[in-house]
Amino acid sequence: MPPLFPPNPHLSDDVNRNLIQSEIEGGVHLHHLAPGTVLEIETQNRVYTIVSQSWNEAWISGHPVFCPEPAPARIHGSTWGGSMLKEHFIGRGMHLEFHVNEMPPVTTSRIVEIRAF
């Protein structure tokens, strides 16, 4: 298990708090996944299936418009609902951000659960 994020004196208390809270609530660092790892990401509105290919590339399905069938995607990371992105991390309580084909980036509803298979 990697150590928790150490507070950074150059970031605000709110940002440091969010980063540390994301580690406490749990999540997945994409660079720790072996290719072929399957993640089931349950959000408030949908369930996504992600099959890892590399540290930020994957196949994703679960959205009726952007990826109803498995599609190649770039997984950017997770946000707290704003513009700040925790790169290459999928965290509970956060919003997954990914990009499929030529479509604009997708930001999901809040992540409720993450399961690895």
C-alpha positions in Angstrom: 0.0 0.0 0.0 1.5 3.4 -1.0 1.9 6.0 1.7 -0.7 8.7 2.1 -0.2 12.0 0.2 2.0 14.3 2.3 0.5 17.8 2.6 2.1 20.2 0.2 2.9 23.7 1.6 2.3 25.2 -1.9 -1.3 23.9 -2.0 -4.3 25.3 -0.1 -5.6 23.5 2.9 -8.8 22.5 1.0 -6.7 21.0 -1.8 -4.5 19.1 0.6 -7.5 17.9 2.5 -9.2 16.6 -0.7 -6.0 14.8 -1.8 -5.6 13.1 1.6 -9.3 12.2 1.8 -9.1 10.5 -1.6 -6.4 8.3 -0.3 -8.3 7.5 2.9 -11.6 6.7 1.0 -9.7 4.5 -1.3 -9.2 4.1 -5.0 -7.0 2.7 -7.7 -3.7 4.2 -9.0 -3.8 3.2 -12.7 -0.1 2.8 -13.0 -0.3 -0.1 -10.4 -2.7 -2.1 -12.6 -1.5 -5.0 -14.7 -2.7 -4.9 -18.3 -5.9 -6.9 -18.5 -7.1 -6.0 -15.0 -10.9 -5.5 -15.0 -12.4 -2.7 -12.9 -16.1 -2.3 -12.2 -16.8 1.4 -11.4 -20.2 2.0 -9.8 -21.2 5.7 -9.9 -24.5 7.2 -8.6 -26.0 6.8 -12.1 -24.2 4.0 -13.9 -21.9 1.0 -13.7 -18.8 1.2 -16.0 -16.5 -1.7 -16.9 -12.8 -0.7 -17.5 -10.2 -3.2 -18.8 -6.8 -1.8 -18.3 -4.3 -1.7 -21.2 -1.6 0.6 -19.8 -1.3 3.3 -17.2 -3.9 5.6 -18.8 -5.3 3.5 -21.7 -8.2 1.1 -21.4 -11.4 -0.3 -22.9 -14.5 1.2 -21.2 -18.2 0.5 -21.4 -21.3 1.5 -19.5 -22.5 4.8 -20.8 -25.4 4.6 -23.2 -24.1 7.4 -25.5 -20.3 7.5 -25.2 -19.5 3.8 -24.7 -22.5 1.4 -24.8 -20.1 -1.3 -26.0 -16.4 -1.6 -25.0 -14.5 1.3 -26.6 -10.8 2.4 -26.4 -10.4 5.2 -24.0 -7.9 7.4 -22.2 -8.6 7.5 -18.5 -7.5 11.0 -17.3 -8.2 10.4 -13.6 -10.7 11.7 -11.1 -12.0 15.1 -10.0 -13.9 16.4 -7.1 -16.5 17.9 -9.5 -14.4 20.9 -10.4 -11.4 21.5 -12.7 -8.8 19.9 -10.5 -7.8 16.5 -11.7 -6.0 13.7 -9.7 -4.3 12.1 -12.7 -4.3 8.4 -13.2 -6.4 7.7 -10.1 -9.9 6.5 -9.7 -11.2 7.3 -6.3 -14.4 6.7 -4.3 -16.4 9.8 -3.7 -14.8 11.4 -6.8 -15.9 11.7 -10.4 -14.2 9.7 -13.1 -13.0 11.6 -16.2 -12.3 9.8 -19.5 -12.1 10.4 -23.2 -13.5 8.1 -25.9 -12.6 8.6 -29.6 -13.2 12.1 -30.9 -15.9 12.9 -28.3 -15.4 15.5 -25.6 -14.2 14.3 -22.2 -16.8 12.6 -20.0 -17.1 13.3 -16.3 -19.2 10.8 -14.4 -21.4 11.2 -11.4 -19.8 10.5 -8.0 -18.1 7.1 -7.7 -19.8 4.9 -5.1 -17.7 1.7 -5.4 -14.7 0.3 -7.2 -14.2 -3.5 -7.7 -11.3 -5.2 -9.3 -11.4 -8.6 -11.0 
